[in-house]
Amino acid sequence: MVLSDTDVKTALITMYIIGIICLGIIFFLLDHINGQFFTKFSIGLIGIVLVMGVILVNLFSLS
């Protein structure tokens, strides 16, 4: 059981890091394509990253 908890935590951290990297790439592309840093799409991605952050904080505080 402890091993599966560790696997889930590792997977969530990996997904969170990938999300932050994708967000940075999208901000870079949006800035170069249309000159706008924030669009509806990027704000949606920020929301997803924030939700993942809340999930990670709750996951580690429960352990």
C-alpha positions as CSV (number, residue, x, y, z in Angstrom):
1,M,0.0,0.0,0.0
2,V,2.8,2.4,0.8
3,L,4.5,1.6,-2.5
4,S,1.3,2.5,-4.4
5,D,1.0,5.8,-2.5
6,T,4.5,6.7,-3.5
7,D,3.8,5.8,-7.1
8,V,0.7,8.1,-7.1
9,K,2.7,11.0,-5.6
10,T,5.5,10.5,-8.1
11,A,3.0,10.5,-11.0
12,L,1.2,13.6,-9.7
13,I,4.5,15.5,-9.3
14,T,5.6,14.5,-12.8
15,M,2.3,15.7,-14.3
16,Y,2.5,18.9,-12.4
17,I,6.1,19.6,-13.7
18,I,5.0,18.7,-17.3
19,G,2.1,21.1,-16.9
20,I,4.3,24.0,-15.8
21,I,6.7,23.3,-18.6
22,C,3.9,23.3,-21.2
23,L,2.5,26.5,-19.7
24,G,5.8,28.2,-20.1
25,I,6.1,27.0,-23.7
26,I,2.6,28.2,-24.5
27,F,3.3,31.6,-22.9
28,F,6.4,31.9,-25.0
29,L,4.6,30.9,-28.2
30,L,1.6,33.2,-27.5
31,D,3.9,36.1,-26.9
32,H,5.7,35.6,-30.3
33,I,2.6,34.7,-32.3
34,N,0.1,37.4,-31.3
35,G,2.0,39.6,-28.9
36,Q,-0.3,38.7,-26.1
37,F,0.9,37.0,-23.0
38,F,-2.5,36.1,-21.5
39,T,-5.4,34.7,-23.5
40,K,-8.4,32.7,-22.5
41,F,-6.5,29.5,-23.3
42,S,-3.5,30.4,-21.1
43,I,-5.7,31.5,-18.2
44,G,-7.4,28.1,-18.5
45,L,-4.1,26.4,-18.2
46,I,-3.2,28.5,-15.2
47,G,-6.4,27.3,-13.6
48,I,-5.5,23.7,-14.2
49,V,-2.0,24.2,-12.8
50,L,-3.4,25.8,-9.7
51,V,-5.9,23.0,-9.2
52,M,-3.1,20.5,-9.5
53,G,-1.1,22.5,-7.0
54,V,-4.0,22.3,-4.5
55,I,-4.2,18.6,-5.0
56,L,-0.5,18.2,-4.4
57,V,-0.6,20.3,-1.3
58,N,-3.5,18.3,0.1
59,L,-1.9,15.0,-0.8
60,F,1.3,15.8,1.0
61,S,-0.4,17.3,4.0
62,L,-2.5,14.2,4.5
63,S,0.5,11.9,4.6
